[in-house]
Amino acid sequence: MKELLIKGNGKDEFFIEEGCFILEMWNTPEDGEVSIAQARVSPGVTTVFHRLKDTVERYVIMEGTGLVEVGGLSPTEVGVGDVVIIPRSTPQRITNTGDSDLIFLCICTPRFVPEEYETIANLP
């Protein structure tokens, strides 16, 4: 891979049925080792329980506060600077508990591809 600088414009954000907005910052087959997206969850919203089958995901909380539910861990409050590690195939969701948007980076290894995403029904 060569040196590269990607300028973000913030205009390509889109809503997903999971219940949040996504801004893909880096996700290309030329760099299959990692992808980076910014997620934005509106106040009071809880995302749908889901998992990434063969992908490890990390949430890096950039703004706001939330309640994260990951695998067998007790629901835990998160805030700016916190990092949440989500192993492969682990159920996860997050709730925005604040009055402003909850914004976090989603760093996936290997890179996120839609085929890895699976909604999980019948969880509380």
VMD Tcl script that draws the C-alpha trace (Angstrom):
set ca {
  {0.00 0.00 0.00}
  {1.20 3.51 -0.81}
  {0.97 6.65 1.23}
  {-2.48 8.16 1.01}
  {-4.57 10.96 2.49}
  {-8.34 10.85 2.30}
  {-10.21 14.08 2.87}
  {-13.56 13.59 4.59}
  {-16.52 15.73 3.69}
  {-19.17 14.35 6.07}
  {-21.77 14.48 3.30}
  {-21.97 10.74 2.64}
  {-23.64 9.76 5.90}
  {-26.56 7.32 5.52}
  {-29.16 5.75 7.82}
  {-29.18 1.98 8.40}
  {-32.06 -0.14 9.68}
  {-30.03 -0.97 12.77}
  {-31.09 2.47 14.01}
  {-28.09 4.71 13.44}
  {-26.35 6.83 10.84}
  {-23.08 5.64 9.28}
  {-20.31 7.59 7.60}
  {-17.82 5.26 5.91}
  {-14.39 6.81 6.39}
  {-12.25 3.98 5.02}
  {-13.50 0.72 3.55}
  {-11.90 -0.62 0.40}
  {-10.97 -4.06 -0.95}
  {-7.46 -2.71 -1.54}
  {-7.04 -2.63 2.27}
  {-8.90 -5.71 3.43}
  {-7.28 -5.64 6.85}
  {-9.34 -2.79 8.32}
  {-12.31 -0.48 7.84}
  {-13.24 2.67 9.74}
  {-16.71 4.17 9.97}
  {-18.31 6.82 12.13}
  {-21.63 5.90 13.72}
  {-24.13 8.42 15.05}
  {-27.01 7.43 17.32}
  {-29.72 9.98 18.12}
  {-30.75 10.67 21.75}
  {-32.95 7.95 23.23}
  {-32.33 5.47 20.40}
  {-31.21 1.86 20.97}
  {-29.70 0.06 18.01}
  {-30.86 -3.42 17.02}
  {-29.02 -6.41 18.48}
  {-26.63 -7.64 15.81}
  {-23.28 -9.30 15.29}
  {-20.50 -9.43 12.73}
  {-19.84 -13.10 12.05}
  {-16.10 -13.16 11.29}
  {-15.12 -9.58 12.10}
  {-13.73 -8.03 15.27}
  {-15.16 -4.56 15.91}
  {-14.02 -1.78 18.20}
  {-16.12 1.21 19.22}
  {-14.18 4.37 20.09}
  {-16.55 6.82 21.76}
  {-15.94 10.34 20.43}
  {-18.98 12.31 21.67}
  {-21.89 11.71 24.01}
  {-22.82 8.97 26.45}
  {-24.36 5.58 26.01}
  {-25.13 2.17 27.40}
  {-23.38 -0.65 25.56}
  {-24.44 -4.30 25.64}
  {-21.83 -6.73 24.36}
  {-22.00 -10.51 24.70}
  {-22.09 -11.68 28.30}
  {-20.93 -8.38 29.80}
  {-23.35 -6.45 31.99}
  {-24.80 -3.37 30.27}
  {-22.16 -0.68 30.79}
  {-22.17 3.11 30.54}
  {-19.70 4.52 28.03}
  {-18.46 8.02 27.33}
  {-15.81 10.00 25.49}
  {-12.52 8.15 25.18}
  {-13.89 4.71 26.03}
  {-13.05 1.78 23.74}
  {-15.34 -1.24 23.46}
  {-13.88 -4.48 22.04}
  {-16.43 -6.72 20.31}
  {-15.11 -10.17 19.36}
  {-16.27 -12.05 16.26}
  {-19.91 -13.22 16.31}
  {-20.66 -11.41 19.59}
  {-24.14 -9.89 20.05}
  {-24.02 -6.13 20.50}
  {-26.13 -3.01 20.67}
  {-25.80 0.49 22.06}
  {-28.25 3.02 23.51}
  {-27.76 6.79 23.46}
  {-28.46 7.82 27.06}
  {-27.60 11.48 26.57}
  {-29.30 14.63 25.29}
  {-27.09 14.97 22.20}
  {-25.88 12.60 19.49}
  {-23.70 9.65 20.50}
  {-20.84 9.50 18.01}
  {-18.26 6.73 17.85}
  {-15.81 5.17 15.44}
  {-16.34 1.56 14.35}
  {-13.01 -0.02 13.52}
  {-13.35 -3.48 11.97}
  {-10.76 -6.18 11.27}
  {-10.89 -7.53 8.71}
  {-12.75 -4.75 6.94}
  {-16.54 -4.64 7.21}
  {-18.52 -6.25 4.41}
  {-22.33 -6.46 4.49}
  {-22.28 -10.26 4.30}
  {-20.76 -10.34 7.80}
  {-23.70 -8.46 9.36}
  {-26.45 -10.43 11.06}
  {-29.47 -9.08 12.95}
  {-30.18 -11.12 16.06}
  {-33.80 -11.64 17.01}
  {-35.22 -12.76 20.34}
  {-32.72 -11.02 22.61}
  {-34.01 -8.71 25.35}
}
mol new
graphics top color blue
foreach p $ca { graphics top sphere $p radius 0.5 }
foreach p [lrange $ca 0 end-1] q [lrange $ca 1 end] { graphics top cylinder $p $q radius 0.2 }
display resetview
